[in-house]
Amino acid sequence: MDYIIANYNEKTHSEAILTLMDVYSRDPMGGGKPLSAKAKQCLIGELAIRPYAFSIIAFSNSTPVGLVNCFEGFSTFACAPLVNIHDMVVHPDYRGQGIGSYLLAKVDAVARDRGACKVTLEVLQGNSIAQKLYRKTGFSSYELDPQVGSAEFWEKKLEVA
């Protein structure tokens, strides 16, 4: 298994990202629909122009089998960068082989190289398999004070032109 930090200008890497994002999008945990035409056309270019974005791809021989898309943010309390895992997918045919754990270890290494204070992610309540992996690799729900409970991830969708 090879794990590489993607070069968005490399055709093999961009094709791997789009293939795995479509696999993720079609999965019930990714919405259950094919990747949108807009994402297929624009995603790689949009990632490439964002200096704080990085993707790590797992290949088995030349077949893309796993992907994480990450974005650097900033923790005001720690006054340090953080890395958010925005997407993570392992192709269904390759699950259970440790690919997810290794991808997360690679994210940790990049985060440490960038001086990040933490790695964050969101996970659906019903995704018990992913939750088990995340707990095994050191993730937990976020709380500042147990008296006020753990944080929730909320969204407000905006119209995009």
PyMOL commands that set and color helices and strands:
alter all, ss='L'
color gray80, all
select helices_A, chain A and resi 11-26+28-30+37-48+92-94+99-113+128-136+146-148
alter helices_A, ss='H'
color red, helices_A
select strands_A, chain A and resi 2-5+53-60+63-75+80-90+119-121
alter strands_A, ss='S'
color yellow, strands_A
deselect
rebuild
show_as cartoon
